[in-house]
Amino acid sequence: MTQSRGRILRWAFGAATWAACHAAMALAPIDVLQQPAERVSELQRGVYLAAARAGERVVAVGERGLIALSDDDGGLWRQVVSPVSATLTGVQFVSAKVGWVVGHWGVVLGTRDGGETWTLLLDGRRAAQATLDAAKAATDGSAASQKALVDAQRLIADGPDKPLLDLHFVDEQVGFVVGAYNLILRTEDGGRHWESIAGRLDNPKGLHLYAIAAEGATLYIAGEQGLLLRSDDDGAHFQRLALPYAGSLFTLRPLGREGLVVAGLRGNALVSEDRGLRWRALTGAPPLSFIAAFGDTDEVQLVNQAGQRFAVRGDRLVRLETPPLPPVSGALPLSSHQWLMLTVQGMVRRPESGARP
């Protein structure tokens, strides 16, 4: 199974971290964009928010810039140097060597050696400036363009803390990052330069963008208040899709060329078989927020914040046998018929069957 790029309690965990960062800065100014992450003594007990495969390697990222690598399918871990101490919320690799990480303060980090070393490619100041540049270029005197300009100027005034929450790279050059306040930027050179494409989204309230995923040239973005957007041309244009649900969507997973599963707050999940035109509610889950989606054309599994896994079967969510866990922020299927669960108390491996090892 492959990993969905939409996940997490990023906002639940991230909001708390965000508030803590602001409180800490009020006492002693710290530039988290200049300060490397601190060394962690008990690495597996750190708070991680996302993980991904880099070939046979597993890469996990989390609070205060933490980046850890495992070369034995999540058994042993070692920390690598992160150039920032901002909370990291998402990670993706397009090959065993090339990958990216996103996080708070508008952070995008890139690696070309499988996660051994990381370079800061974007921060909140540059993300805000790119948004302002795009808004100025699109100004045509209309009320909508004027509002976009005012919103972009506010991003500049608010400073660098711009939470990025998810990413999707098509290949080693073309990629997208999304986050709070309708932040969405695109790169065509692997992250060296970025362009804001916020003006392409039907999101006048500036709702947060939580998840992004793609199937071929079709790109989906999910956010708060039932926001769901689709592009059929690799992000050149977007249309807003109508959903029979107005709560936040934290994760989504395309199902082949036409299908799509979205899920979010309080166990709400929906499935479409026609690229989001019509929807069926999926029943059978408790009122716990879904944080991640995994799968392929044969089966999709959803993971909630309690670490419970559910398989999508028709119009129902069938719970798979799993042991109880502390609150979960992310998950990743491993190659050894196990799952890596990222919890507030650290990383835990669980067998695919759900039985205790």
Order of alpha helices (4+ residues) and beta strands (2+ residues): beta-alpha-beta-beta-beta-beta-beta-beta-beta-beta-alpha-alpha-beta-beta-beta-beta-beta-beta-beta-beta-beta-beta-beta-beta-beta-beta-beta-beta-beta-beta-beta
